Amino acid sequence: PIPPWFDPPTGPFDTTDPDAWEWLHSTFAAVVTALDAELGVVFDQLRAAGLDQSATWLLTSDFGYPLGEHGQLGPHRPWLHTELVHLPLIVRLPGAVEACRRVSGFTQPPDLFPTLLDLFEMKPTEGMSLLPLARGEAESSRTQAITSLELNGASEIAIRTEDCAFLLPLKVPESEKREPMLFDKPDDRWEVNDMRTRKIDRADELERKLRESTG
């Protein structure tokens, strides 16, 4: 048995160390298993109170947790790869209506507030409610998602479209090196192959759009 890694350090991760990989992934699997069990207890309590038939359940997260995929462990640098910015978002409607529906359109955290207003039958004055998407009544009108983050003296901005993800470092520590990157989507799910030099026109187009968005 592999003992859990109780306090893995946040920071650079040696991706060439197979023992560290196994230790980290085994620990993460244990954490996921424990969380599933804890959520199961909560869901049982909700069902016992009849809230599986009368309430909407919404489960999401504030950010992802890098597990060494790009040489980082935890929120150490604001490198906006999919493991940090692609968040879970599960909406369970009363009575499990539209169960197993998968929405492929772009959504972002600002959508949560108008969604909550919509749930309480209050008309949102701005933003996009996710309820029509969850009910299969509409598709996302968003053609892209832009994310930015500043953390530990570094900053980055990124844009995700249907066909690619472009990451643009704005501030990088002097001791490190990081260049703009372009990844094909959805084929390159884990963002392994940087296509920027092969698709420089597309990369330049997205870089201009990001710089304009930052003023």
Secondary structure in CASP SS format (residue, H / E / C, confidence):
PFRMAT SS
TARGET T0000
AUTHOR 0000-0000-0000
METHOD secondary structure of the structure
MODEL  1
P C 1.00
I C 1.00
P C 1.00
P C 1.00
W C 1.00
F C 1.00
D C 1.00
P C 1.00
P C 1.00
T C 1.00
G E 1.00
P E 1.00
F C 1.00
D C 1.00
T C 1.00
T C 1.00
D C 1.00
P H 1.00
D H 1.00
A H 1.00
W H 1.00
E H 1.00
W H 1.00
L H 1.00
H H 1.00
S H 1.00
T H 1.00
F H 1.00
A H 1.00
A H 1.00
V H 1.00
V H 1.00
T H 1.00
A H 1.00
L H 1.00
D H 1.00
A H 1.00
E H 1.00
L H 1.00
G H 1.00
V H 1.00
V H 1.00
F H 1.00
D H 1.00
Q H 1.00
L H 1.00
R H 1.00
A H 1.00
A C 1.00
G C 1.00
L H 1.00
D H 1.00
Q H 1.00
S H 1.00
A C 1.00
T C 1.00
W E 1.00
L E 1.00
L E 1.00
T E 1.00
S C 1.00
D C 1.00
F C 1.00
G C 1.00
Y C 1.00
P C 1.00
L E 1.00
G C 1.00
E C 1.00
H C 1.00
G C 1.00
Q E 1.00
L E 1.00
G C 1.00
P C 1.00
H C 1.00
R C 1.00
P C 1.00
W C 1.00
L C 1.00
H C 1.00
T H 1.00
E H 1.00
L H 1.00
V H 1.00
H C 1.00
L C 1.00
P C 1.00
L E 1.00
I E 1.00
V E 1.00
R E 1.00
L C 1.00
P H 1.00
G H 1.00
A H 1.00
V C 1.00
E C 1.00
A C 1.00
C C 1.00
R C 1.00
R C 1.00
V C 1.00
S C 1.00
G C 1.00
F C 1.00
T C 1.00
Q C 1.00
P H 1.00
P H 1.00
D H 1.00
L H 1.00
F H 1.00
P H 1.00
T H 1.00
L H 1.00
L H 1.00
D H 1.00
L H 1.00
F C 1.00
E C 1.00
M C 1.00
K C 1.00
P C 1.00
T C 1.00
E C 1.00
G C 1.00
M C 1.00
S C 1.00
L C 1.00
L H 1.00
P H 1.00
L H 1.00
A H 1.00
R C 1.00
G C 1.00
E C 1.00
A C 1.00
E C 1.00
S C 1.00
S C 1.00
R C 1.00
T C 1.00
Q E 1.00
A E 1.00
I E 1.00
T E 1.00
S E 1.00
L E 1.00
E E 1.00
L E 1.00
N C 1.00
G C 1.00
A E 1.00
S E 1.00
E E 1.00
I E 1.00
A E 1.00
I E 1.00
R E 1.00
T E 1.00
E C 1.00
D C 1.00
C E 1.00
A E 1.00
F E 1.00
L E 1.00
L E 1.00
P E 1.00
L E 1.00
K E 1.00
V C 1.00
P C 1.00
E C 1.00
S C 1.00
E C 1.00
K C 1.00
R C 1.00
E C 1.00
P C 1.00
M E 1.00
L E 1.00
F E 1.00
D E 1.00
K C 1.00
P C 1.00
D C 1.00
D C 1.00
R C 1.00
W C 1.00
E C 1.00
V C 1.00
N C 1.00
D C 1.00
M C 1.00
R C 1.00
T C 1.00
R C 1.00
K C 1.00
I H 1.00
D H 1.00
R H 1.00
A H 1.00
D H 1.00
E H 1.00
L H 1.00
E H 1.00
R H 1.00
K H 1.00
L H 1.00
R H 1.00
E H 1.00
S H 1.00
T C 1.00
G C 1.00
END
